[in-house]
Amino acid sequence: MKYLVVSDNHGDRKILVDLFARYQGKVDYIFHCGDSELPGDDELWQQAYVVTGNCDYDPKYKKSQLVDTGMNRVYFTHGHLSDVRFGITRLGLEAQAVDANIVLFGHTHQIGCEKVGKRLFLNPGSISQPRGPIQVKSYAIIDSTPDAYSVQYYDRDFQAVPDLSFVFKK
């Protein structure tokens, strides 16, 4: 099962159009972790699951979602309401409450990927405004198999970032 994860495009609709077109039929699910700054009824969202961010003001967006893919239970939220700037403890408790094994979030604009207990936590970074020590406009692909999660980060030009590839045993 392949999941494309993107966040924090901050009004840049074209990058989402290009990204969704490139991966149409190549991934099973697309998750957008908020701060799109697009209308909640934008036709792009017919191809993706999306949540609200602190810069999204359309009430059509949900604060968080749980998606059962048949292989994984994916919980995702933007992160601002979970205080992710101060760590993932609160986010982890939210994921535990819904028995999610993949947890996706944005907000910090910083790439992050780790497995804590049985849960994979992933922040795809920002596709338009990266922050922190890794200055790559990024998104991520998770390849979930019965035995492992393989995570690869990509830059805005759809090129794999060699040093940003991870494998976690389930």
trRosetta pair geometry for C-beta under 8 A, 3 or more apart (Angstrom, degrees):
i j d omega theta_ij theta_ji phi_ij phi_ji
1 28 5.1 -65 -157 32 73 155
1 29 7.6 17 175 6 101 105
1 69 5.6 107 -166 139 152 139
1 70 7.5 169 -84 68 142 91
1 71 4.5 -170 -10 42 145 146
1 72 6.6 -156 84 4 149 108
1 143 7.6 151 77 -159 44 45
1 144 4.6 -21 65 63 96 102
1 145 7.9 175 23 -76 69 36
2 26 7.2 -61 95 139 152 62
2 27 4.4 -113 111 -132 107 70
2 28 5.3 130 54 4 65 88
2 29 7.7 178 97 32 51 67
2 141 6.2 -9 -168 -173 100 102
2 142 7.1 161 -153 83 49 53
2 143 5.3 -15 -101 -103 82 69
2 144 7.6 -176 -81 20 31 73
3 27 6.4 102 -118 -173 12 116
3 28 6.7 -44 -72 61 58 89
3 29 4.9 -14 -116 69 81 98
3 30 7.6 159 -164 -93 61 26
3 31 6.2 11 -178 0 108 112
3 69 7.7 -95 -73 -76 113 160
3 72 8.0 -64 -39 56 139 146
3 74 7.0 158 -117 -100 156 152
3 102 7.5 118 29 154 166 162
3 141 7.0 155 79 -157 49 52
3 142 4.4 -4 56 54 103 101
3 144 6.9 34 -3 -8 108 111
4 19 7.4 159 169 162 142 107
4 23 5.3 69 -61 148 153 169
4 27 4.5 25 -24 177 101 179
4 29 7.3 -162 30 98 69 51
4 30 4.7 -15 66 -113 108 75
4 31 7.1 174 88 27 55 66
4 139 6.6 17 -176 154 87 125
4 140 7.6 159 -156 88 46 46
4 141 5.7 -23 -100 -101 63 76
5 31 5.0 -10 -111 67 72 105
5 33 6.8 33 -173 -27 91 113
5 76 8.0 -161 -131 -114 108 143
5 104 5.4 -141 -136 -138 131 133
5 122 6.1 84 86 116 170 126
5 124 4.4 -172 116 -58 95 127
5 139 6.4 173 86 -173 53 81
5 140 4.7 -11 59 64 104 92
5 141 7.5 178 17 -85 78 26
5 142 6.6 45 -13 -10 119 104
6 9 7.0 23 153 -47 113 108
6 16 7.2 161 112 -108 154 85
6 19 6.4 70 -70 145 158 162
6 30 7.4 -9 15 -171 106 93
6 31 7.4 160 29 88 61 57
6 32 5.5 -23 76 -109 87 71
6 33 7.2 -167 94 14 36 85
6 124 5.6 -104 -108 105 28 161
6 127 5.4 14 -162 -45 104 131
6 139 4.2 -22 -95 -121 85 119
6 140 7.9 -180 -71 27 50 60
7 32 6.5 141 -92 -168 53 57
7 33 3.6 -30 -93 59 117 103
7 34 6.2 9 -145 51 95 59
7 35 6.6 56 175 48 80 101
7 53 7.7 124 -165 -80 94 135
7 78 7.5 139 -148 -133 120 68
7 105 7.7 39 -89 146 160 32
7 106 3.0 -169 -179 -97 151 133
7 107 7.7 -56 165 -17 140 43
7 123 7.3 -62 32 -166 150 70
7 124 5.2 144 12 55 98 107
7 125 7.3 160 58 81 102 29
7 126 6.4 -75 96 -102 82 53
7 127 7.1 155 64 -10 39 92
7 139 7.9 151 14 -112 60 78
8 33 7.4 -22 -21 81 76 94
8 34 7.3 18 -61 93 63 63
8 35 4.5 15 -105 83 60 128
8 53 7.1 132 -86 -119 68 164
8 106 5.0 175 -30 179 100 132
8 107 7.4 -175 -67 -62 121 16
8 109 5.5 -144 141 -94 169 80
8 125 7.7 -101 51 137 126 42
8 126 3.7 -64 97 -120 128 91
8 127 6.6 159 80 22 69 72
8 128 6.6 -139 127 40 76 88
8 129 6.5 -100 150 49 113 92
9 12 4.6 -117 171 57 94 90
9 13 7.5 114 129 -75 136 29
9 15 5.7 -165 -140 68 123 121
9 16 5.8 -66 -57 -47 175 104
9 35 7.3 159 35 110 50 78
9 36 5.6 18 50 -128 103 61
9 37 7.6 -129 87 28 76 92
9 126 7.5 168 -73 -171 34 77
9 127 4.8 -14 -91 65 82 117
9 128 5.1 93 -149 -14 47 122
10 35 5.8 -16 -72 154 71 100
10 36 7.7 -135 -57 -159 20 17
10 37 5.5 47 -154 -1 39 131
10 55 6.6 10 -116 97 82 157
10 126 7.6 13 -8 -164 110 120
10 128 5.4 -130 41 74 99 139
10 129 6.0 15 15 -2 145 125
11 36 7.7 122 -57 156 30 48
11 37 4.2 -36 -63 85 73 136
11 38 7.4 151 -114 -59 41 70
12 15 4.7 29 131 10 114 113
12 16 7.3 138 107 -11 72 87
12 127 7.2 -141 74 105 129 105
12 128 4.8 154 10 -88 142 143
13 16 5.8 -63 -162 39 44 110
13 17 6.2 46 145 -23 76 105
13 36 8.0 66 -93 177 69 98
13 38 6.0 105 -93 -93 101 123
13 42 7.6 -141 -127 -157 119 148
13 44 7.2 -154 -156 -37 93 150
14 17 5.4 -51 -146 34 36 114
14 18 6.2 34 156 -16 68 106
15 18 5.7 -54 -146 40 32 111
15 19 6.0 33 154 -21 66 110
15 127 5.5 162 133 145 144 126
15 128 6.6 -173 17 -70 159 99
15 156 6.6 -55 -136 -148 126 100
16 19 5.5 -54 -138 40 31 112
16 20 5.9 28 163 -17 67 108
16 32 7.6 15 -125 -100 126 135
16 36 7.2 26 -57 -140 153 112
16 38 7.8 -71 30 -33 159 152
16 44 5.6 40 130 -158 127 151
16 127 7.8 110 -67 95 72 163
17 20 6.3 -57 -143 39 22 105
17 21 6.3 21 158 -17 60 112
17 44 6.9 -96 -80 -100 67 118
18 21 5.9 -60 -147 38 26 110
18 22 6.2 27 156 -23 63 109
19 22 5.8 -56 -148 33 27 112
19 23 6.5 -4 164 6 63 112
19 127 7.4 -55 -54 -139 152 150
19 139 6.6 85 -141 -3 141 166
19 158 7.8 178 -110 -84 69 98
20 23 6.5 -74 -145 50 26 92
20 24 6.4 52 155 -58 65 91
20 30 6.5 20 -113 -116 88 170
20 44 6.5 -175 -18 -152 162 93
20 47 5.2 90 -160 104 131 151
20 48 6.9 -95 -105 -43 121 116
21 24 5.8 -28 -147 -10 30 117
22 26 7.7 -49 134 31 61 140
22 158 5.9 -124 -172 -108 164 142
23 26 4.7 -107 -156 60 59 109
23 27 4.8 5 170 3 117 112
23 30 7.0 128 96 -84 132 114
24 47 7.3 -60 -102 -146 94 137
27 30 6.3 97 96 -66 132 76
27 141 6.8 -128 -98 -133 124 103
28 69 6.8 85 123 -158 131 125
29 49 6.8 -3 -176 4 105 115
29 67 6.8 140 -150 132 152 151
29 69 6.2 -94 -28 -104 142 124
29 74 7.4 174 107 24 159 162
30 47 5.9 20 41 134 140 85
30 48 3.9 -68 99 -109 109 91
30 49 7.0 165 89 22 58 68
31 48 6.8 166 -90 -169 15 94
31 49 5.2 -19 -111 68 67 101
31 50 7.7 159 -164 -81 47 43
31 67 7.6 -146 -91 20 112 146
31 74 6.8 -123 -75 152 147 140
31 76 5.4 142 -172 -27 133 173
31 104 5.5 62 127 97 149 168
32 36 6.1 25 162 -62 138 121
32 45 7.8 -91 30 -109 138 81
32 48 5.2 57 -12 148 106 139
32 49 7.1 -177 26 89 71 49
32 50 4.2 -5 64 -109 111 86
32 51 7.3 -171 95 25 70 62
33 51 6.4 -7 -148 47 39 107
33 53 7.5 74 129 -76 60 107
33 76 5.7 -108 -104 179 87 115
33 77 7.3 39 -153 97 86 22
33 78 5.7 132 160 -110 76 49
33 79 7.3 29 168 -17 118 101
33 104 5.5 -132 -84 141 120 100
33 105 5.7 136 -161 -159 137 22
33 106 3.6 148 109 -24 120 107
33 107 7.7 -93 139 -21 112 71
33 123 7.7 -135 95 -136 171 63
33 124 6.8 162 13 21 131 108
34 50 7.3 129 -73 -177 51 77
34 51 5.0 -47 -60 90 101 81
34 52 5.6 35 -122 126 112 21
34 53 2.9 138 157 -58 106 90
34 54 7.7 74 151 1 129 54
34 56 6.1 -114 -158 -3 84 133
34 61 7.6 99 -112 -178 89 145
34 77 7.5 6 -21 167 135 43
34 78 3.2 -41 45 -94 160 107
34 79 7.7 -161 48 14 136 77
34 80 8.0 -118 117 2 153 105
34 106 5.4 -161 56 45 88 130
34 107 7.2 13 80 -61 123 76
35 53 3.2 -75 -46 92 68 167
35 54 6.8 -3 -80 43 102 65
35 55 4.7 58 -130 44 85 109
35 56 6.2 -131 -91 -31 32 95
35 78 6.5 109 -21 -140 88 124
35 106 6.3 -135 23 112 113 142
35 107 7.3 141 -21 -92 132 49
36 42 7.8 -126 132 27 142 150
36 50 6.8 -20 -19 -155 141 132
36 53 7.2 142 1 11 57 121
36 56 6.3 44 42 -88 75 119
37 55 5.5 -34 -75 129 96 108
37 56 6.3 -131 -80 -89 39 68
38 42 4.5 -15 151 -32 121 153
38 44 6.9 -2 136 41 164 131
38 45 8.0 179 102 -41 127 106
38 56 7.9 -20 43 -120 51 104
39 42 4.9 133 67 -49 80 84
39 58 5.7 118 -152 -83 49 154
39 60 7.7 40 167 37 69 137
40 45 7.3 -1 -179 -16 45 166
40 56 7.7 100 -71 177 88 116
40 58 3.7 -163 -24 126 106 136
40 59 7.3 -82 -16 67 159 35
40 60 2.8 153 122 68 150 118
40 61 5.0 -132 -110 -43 114 74
41 45 7.4 -114 -150 42 19 132
41 58 7.8 -141 -5 -179 71 147
41 60 5.9 -59 -46 163 78 178
42 45 5.5 102 72 -8 79 99
43 46 5.7 -25 -174 0 58 116
44 47 6.3 -64 -178 35 51 104
44 48 6.7 -7 146 21 80 117
45 48 5.8 -83 -135 61 46 86
45 50 5.2 -75 -124 9 106 135
49 65 5.7 -138 177 89 120 158
49 67 5.8 -83 -82 -59 169 144
49 76 7.2 112 115 54 120 134
50 61 6.5 -77 120 -128 97 98
51 61 6.1 96 -174 178 34 105
51 62 5.6 -67 -121 82 76 77
51 63 6.4 23 -165 157 108 16
51 64 5.9 21 -127 -102 143 30
51 65 5.9 -148 -72 -4 106 98
51 76 6.1 -164 -10 116 135 90
51 77 5.6 -119 144 -129 167 41
51 78 5.7 -146 107 -39 112 79
52 56 4.4 -146 -151 82 75 127
52 58 7.5 -155 -108 64 107 71
52 61 3.4 126 -64 115 92 134
52 62 6.7 -168 -6 76 93 26
52 63 5.9 -39 44 -97 109 45
52 78 6.3 -71 100 -27 48 130
53 56 4.7 96 44 -2 70 105
53 78 4.1 152 -107 -124 67 146
53 80 6.7 99 -165 -4 63 125
53 106 6.6 -44 -104 77 122 127
53 107 6.7 180 -144 -86 101 75
54 78 6.6 -178 -19 128 71 150
54 80 4.2 94 -49 -51 116 173
54 107 7.0 73 0 -124 112 98
56 61 5.5 27 133 6 137 163
56 78 7.9 -165 18 -73 119 148
58 61 5.7 95 84 -11 88 98
62 65 5.5 88 92 -62 140 92
63 77 6.4 7 147 -134 67 106
63 78 7.9 -84 -165 12 57 97
63 81 6.2 -8 -170 21 116 161
64 75 6.8 8 176 -175 115 85
64 76 6.7 178 -154 92 74 40
64 77 3.8 -29 -101 -83 96 105
64 81 7.9 -114 -44 66 107 131
64 94 7.2 -104 -141 168 169 137
65 75 7.5 179 91 -146 45 47
65 76 5.9 -8 57 58 84 83
65 77 7.7 162 17 -72 57 63
66 73 6.4 -4 -172 -179 100 92
66 74 7.1 155 -157 81 48 49
66 75 5.1 -15 -102 -98 79 75
66 98 5.0 -125 -95 165 146 147
66 100 6.3 -129 -130 -78 99 113
67 73 7.6 163 81 -158 43 46
67 74 4.6 -16 61 62 93 102
67 76 7.6 -6 8 12 106 105
68 72 7.7 -167 -147 96 46 43
68 73 5.3 -15 -103 -107 74 74
68 74 7.8 -177 -80 21 25 72
69 72 5.0 16 40 51 116 77
69 73 7.8 -158 15 -79 76 28
69 74 6.3 48 -21 -8 111 113
69 144 8.0 103 82 62 147 145
71 144 5.7 147 122 114 131 123
71 146 7.8 -107 -148 -81 111 60
72 101 5.5 -117 -149 67 85 106
72 102 5.0 26 173 -2 136 119
72 144 5.5 -37 -39 168 132 170
73 98 7.0 -161 155 129 128 91
73 99 5.9 33 78 108 164 76
73 100 4.5 -130 114 -119 97 54
73 101 5.6 93 47 11 82 80
73 102 7.2 169 81 29 44 77
74 100 6.4 65 -146 -153 9 111
74 102 4.5 -23 -109 76 75 112
74 103 7.9 176 -158 -79 55 26
74 104 6.5 15 -176 -3 100 114
75 94 6.7 174 159 122 146 95
75 95 4.7 -173 53 -113 148 80
75 98 5.6 127 -87 72 129 131
75 100 3.5 -87 -12 -66 110 168
75 102 7.2 167 27 87 63 56
75 103 5.2 -12 70 -111 97 72
75 104 7.3 177 91 26 47 71
76 103 7.2 153 -86 -165 55 43
76 104 3.7 -14 -108 66 108 102
76 105 6.6 -174 -152 -68 69 52
77 81 6.7 -88 167 53 132 105
77 82 6.0 105 95 -19 139 128
77 91 7.3 -154 53 -128 120 98
77 94 7.2 -18 -1 122 145 156
77 104 7.8 147 25 87 45 66
77 105 5.7 -6 72 -106 69 92
78 81 7.2 81 60 10 95 89
78 105 6.6 62 147 -156 17 77
78 106 5.4 -48 -153 53 62 96
78 107 5.2 100 153 -59 82 101
79 82 5.3 -73 -149 51 46 106
79 84 3.6 -33 -176 5 113 140
79 85 7.9 119 141 -31 110 65
79 91 6.8 -14 -125 -85 80 132
79 105 3.8 95 -68 180 111 120
79 106 5.8 -157 7 62 121 44
79 107 3.6 -127 70 7 115 136
79 108 6.8 -63 111 -19 152 84
79 123 7.5 18 -61 -106 156 113
80 83 7.9 38 -178 -70 30 31
80 84 7.4 -61 -67 24 27 97
80 107 4.9 177 -53 -122 74 135
82 88 8.0 20 139 -140 122 52
82 90 4.8 178 -170 104 76 110
82 91 4.3 74 162 -74 144 82
82 94 6.2 -79 -112 -5 123 145
82 105 7.0 -89 54 -121 139 147
83 86 4.9 -25 158 36 103 111
83 87 7.6 6 119 51 94 65
83 90 5.4 70 47 27 103 147
84 87 7.3 -122 -152 79 42 20
84 88 6.3 24 -131 -92 83 64
84 90 7.9 -118 -68 60 56 103
84 91 5.9 39 -88 -41 95 135
84 105 5.5 173 -82 138 160 148
84 107 5.5 120 57 66 126 135
84 108 6.0 -110 114 -36 110 111
84 123 7.7 139 167 -83 145 132
85 107 7.2 -101 -51 129 84 119
85 108 6.0 154 -94 -93 68 101
87 90 7.7 109 90 9 83 81
88 91 4.6 -62 -161 52 71 118
88 92 5.4 83 136 -34 87 99
88 103 7.7 116 -169 112 123 142
88 105 7.9 176 -119 30 100 146
88 116 7.2 172 95 -2 132 154
88 121 5.5 22 -157 -147 161 160
89 92 5.6 -57 -150 33 27 114
89 93 6.7 25 154 -18 62 103
90 93 5.7 -52 -152 33 34 111
90 94 6.6 37 149 -19 65 102
91 94 5.6 -52 -152 34 34 114
91 95 6.4 32 151 -17 66 106
91 103 6.1 120 152 171 107 137
91 105 6.1 -59 -134 -42 147 152
91 121 7.2 93 112 -128 129 122
92 95 5.6 -54 -146 38 33 111
92 96 6.2 37 153 -23 65 105
92 103 7.1 -84 -96 -47 53 175
92 116 6.4 -55 -111 91 133 142
92 119 6.8 157 -132 69 86 155
92 121 7.4 -51 -80 -76 88 130
93 96 5.5 -49 -143 34 32 115
93 97 6.5 40 154 -26 62 102
94 97 5.8 -52 -154 28 30 115
94 98 7.1 0 157 5 62 105
95 98 6.5 -74 -153 49 32 91
95 100 4.2 -89 -159 57 86 113
95 103 4.4 -54 -87 -87 148 124
95 119 5.8 91 128 -135 144 152
96 99 7.2 26 -169 -79 34 40
96 100 7.8 -78 -53 37 22 77
96 119 7.8 -88 -69 -44 72 146
100 103 5.8 107 112 -74 129 79
100 119 6.8 61 103 -124 78 114
101 118 5.9 -62 -129 136 95 95
101 119 5.6 -146 -152 -107 42 63
101 120 6.9 43 148 15 69 84
102 119 7.1 173 -85 -159 19 72
102 120 5.0 -13 -116 63 70 103
102 122 7.2 -15 -169 13 90 113
102 142 6.9 117 -140 143 140 169
102 144 7.3 -77 -62 -81 139 141
102 149 7.5 148 -98 -110 107 141
103 119 5.6 30 -7 174 113 119
103 120 6.9 178 27 88 70 51
103 121 4.8 -20 73 -106 109 69
103 122 7.2 151 83 22 57 65
104 122 5.5 -21 -108 71 70 90
104 123 7.6 136 -162 -90 56 40
104 124 7.6 15 -157 -23 102 96
105 121 7.5 -16 19 -166 106 89
105 122 7.8 151 29 84 63 46
105 123 5.5 -37 80 -93 75 87
106 109 7.5 39 176 -67 84 44
106 123 6.1 130 -108 -149 34 88
106 124 6.8 -29 -97 43 88 86
106 126 7.3 93 -163 -84 107 71
107 123 7.9 -80 42 -134 72 123
108 112 7.4 37 66 -11 137 130
108 123 6.3 -3 47 -168 108 158
108 131 6.8 -121 154 67 66 123
108 132 7.3 41 146 -40 103 128
109 125 6.3 34 179 -168 45 59
109 126 3.9 -12 -137 -26 84 126
109 129 5.7 -54 -136 101 140 82
109 130 5.7 164 163 -141 97 31
109 131 4.0 76 94 12 117 103
109 132 7.1 172 100 -3 80 99
110 123 6.4 34 84 111 62 141
110 125 6.1 -46 168 -112 11 75
110 130 7.4 93 -96 -165 45 75
110 131 5.5 -66 -63 80 84 84
110 132 3.8 65 -113 -11 113 150
110 134 7.1 108 -155 46 73 96
111 123 6.3 171 -150 93 23 90
111 124 7.1 -32 -114 170 70 23
111 125 4.0 -17 -66 -59 73 113
111 130 7.7 -4 -26 -140 91 112
111 132 7.4 -144 27 75 70 138
111 134 5.0 -43 30 75 123 143
111 136 7.1 17 -37 57 136 105
111 138 5.8 10 -80 69 113 157
111 140 7.9 127 -137 -58 95 118
111 153 6.2 9 -136 -110 134 154
111 164 6.6 -50 177 -137 155 134
112 121 7.0 -32 126 123 104 98
112 122 6.9 169 94 -151 67 34
112 123 4.0 39 43 34 97 111
112 125 7.9 141 1 -62 63 70
113 120 7.6 -9 -163 -174 79 92
113 121 7.2 173 -143 91 34 63
113 122 5.0 17 -109 -114 79 80
113 123 7.4 -131 -57 36 58 62
113 140 7.3 154 -78 -124 126 157
113 151 5.3 -179 -153 112 149 163
113 153 7.9 -136 -29 -51 139 110
113 166 5.4 171 118 29 137 155
114 120 7.8 175 95 -151 32 54
114 121 5.5 -6 63 57 76 102
115 118 8.0 -37 -177 -165 99 12
115 119 6.9 167 -155 88 63 41
115 120 5.2 -31 -100 -97 82 64
115 121 7.4 170 -95 16 28 73
115 149 7.3 155 -80 43 121 132
115 168 4.3 140 -37 -156 141 147
116 119 5.6 -18 66 66 77 93
116 121 6.2 19 8 -8 107 119
118 170 7.7 41 -153 -168 81 68
120 142 7.3 126 125 -136 150 139
120 149 5.0 23 -82 8 155 176
120 151 7.7 172 -171 -55 132 128
120 168 6.1 157 -100 67 108 152
122 140 6.0 -124 175 80 129 159
122 142 6.7 -135 -23 -67 170 125
122 151 6.5 -166 -110 -125 132 142
124 127 7.6 3 124 -50 117 84
124 138 6.0 -159 163 117 74 91
124 139 4.9 7 179 -142 131 46
124 140 4.4 -140 -115 6 89 98
124 153 7.4 156 -152 -122 67 91
125 130 5.5 0 178 -115 115 95
125 134 7.1 -88 -103 96 139 114
125 136 6.7 26 142 81 168 81
125 137 7.6 178 124 -155 120 24
125 138 3.9 46 65 61 135 114
125 139 7.5 -119 59 -71 90 29
125 140 7.8 114 17 -34 89 100
125 153 7.2 57 8 -145 127 127
126 129 4.7 -48 131 62 150 60
126 130 5.1 -169 54 -78 97 48
126 131 7.0 59 8 0 129 80
126 137 6.7 -59 103 -134 71 64
126 138 7.2 70 59 45 35 73
127 137 5.6 52 -174 175 35 89
127 138 6.7 -110 -92 69 52 27
127 139 5.5 17 -86 -54 104 97
127 156 6.3 117 -169 -98 74 92
128 137 6.0 41 -91 -140 19 116
128 156 7.9 90 -86 -98 48 132
129 137 7.7 45 -22 -109 18 92
130 134 6.9 -92 180 105 133 68
130 135 5.2 144 98 -146 129 46
130 136 5.8 117 -81 59 165 32
130 137 5.6 -128 -27 -78 109 48
130 138 6.6 67 -88 6 121 94
132 135 7.8 -171 76 -67 56 60
134 138 7.8 3 129 -18 116 146
134 164 7.4 98 -159 -82 148 129
136 153 7.2 90 102 143 141 127
136 155 5.3 -94 -172 -103 105 92
136 161 5.8 32 -164 -96 166 149
136 164 7.4 -129 53 -20 159 155
137 155 6.1 71 68 -163 72 73
137 156 4.0 8 97 -41 120 118
138 153 5.1 -8 -162 -174 128 109
138 154 6.5 142 -149 73 72 44
138 155 6.1 -49 -93 -104 69 44
138 156 7.5 -85 -68 -45 30 68
138 161 7.0 -35 -112 -16 117 143
138 164 7.5 -63 -134 129 145 166
139 153 7.3 159 83 -152 31 66
139 154 5.7 -20 64 60 79 95
140 151 5.9 -8 -173 -168 121 96
140 152 6.8 156 -155 82 70 41
140 153 5.0 -39 -97 -98 83 65
140 154 7.2 163 -97 14 31 78
141 151 7.3 161 82 -151 49 49
141 152 5.2 -9 56 60 96 91
141 154 6.8 45 -9 -15 101 116
142 149 5.9 -27 -163 -165 102 100
142 150 7.3 143 -161 75 49 49
142 151 5.4 -16 -104 -100 71 78
143 149 7.4 143 74 -163 51 48
143 150 4.3 -12 58 60 104 102
143 151 7.8 -161 22 -71 70 33
143 152 7.7 29 -6 3 105 101
144 148 8.0 -156 -144 101 45 43
144 149 5.5 -13 -103 -108 73 75
145 148 5.6 15 54 51 102 69
145 149 7.9 -171 26 -80 67 31
145 150 7.5 35 -1 -3 105 101
146 170 7.2 -111 155 33 39 150
147 169 6.6 -44 163 -143 77 74
147 170 5.9 -163 -180 23 24 107
148 167 5.6 4 175 -172 135 92
148 168 6.3 156 -160 80 80 44
148 169 5.3 -49 -100 -108 89 42
148 170 5.9 -137 -83 -17 29 84
149 166 8.0 5 108 108 91 93
149 167 7.2 164 84 -153 53 46
149 168 4.7 -3 54 57 100 99
149 170 6.8 108 -22 -69 82 85
150 165 7.7 -5 -176 -173 86 87
150 166 7.4 169 -155 89 45 50
150 167 5.1 -12 -105 -103 73 82
151 165 7.0 172 91 -153 61 43
151 166 4.5 -2 56 58 106 95
151 167 7.6 -169 21 -75 71 36
151 168 7.5 28 -5 1 109 102
152 160 5.5 -39 177 -134 121 105
152 161 7.8 157 179 44 73 70
152 164 7.2 98 -162 109 46 78
152 165 5.0 3 -109 -113 75 86
153 160 7.5 108 81 -156 47 59
153 161 4.7 -27 94 40 97 119
153 164 3.6 -38 40 127 123 130
153 165 7.3 -128 21 -67 74 52
154 158 5.9 -3 172 -148 132 34
154 159 6.3 151 -157 72 82 30
154 160 5.7 -51 -100 -95 79 41
154 161 6.4 -178 -110 -10 21 85
155 158 7.4 -62 74 5 64 15
155 159 5.2 -8 42 57 104 86
155 161 5.8 107 -40 -63 90 100
160 165 7.1 26 179 -70 114 115
161 164 4.0 20 94 33 115 116
161 165 7.7 -177 84 -39 67 79
162 165 6.9 -48 -171 -7 33 116
